[in-house]
């Protein structure tokens, strides 16, 4: 018998219904490996930043019915529509959090993508049990 044994947890395969600007969408999440690996590669190599955006678009498109994916694509391409890439990143972050069953946070800043805006889906640690910061103090009264 092996010294270590691992069991793969079942993925969330439920359809996630979400609202975007008053329109309903139905997302059946594909595996997150492709989008996650693209983000990790972009963090290591800035020449791969474009791959993150493409991986996000592909992941969203793969999980949406064709008509809904086309609707999002048309909104992104429409110069008169305020929905833009930062909004799509916010949608992707929310869906990734829902699929993972926990807050996903936002894509790494090193990915070179604009921030998603709004609050982070990652909760702030409570003071009880939190670890002290290792960052140098910026308090000017400290000697």
PyMOL commands that set and color helices and strands:
alter all, ss='L'
color gray80, all
select helices_A, chain A and resi 33-44+46-63+66-77+85-100+109-111
alter helices_A, ss='H'
color red, helices_A
select strands_A, chain A and resi 16-20+23-27
alter strands_A, ss='S'
color yellow, strands_A
deselect
rebuild
show_as cartoon
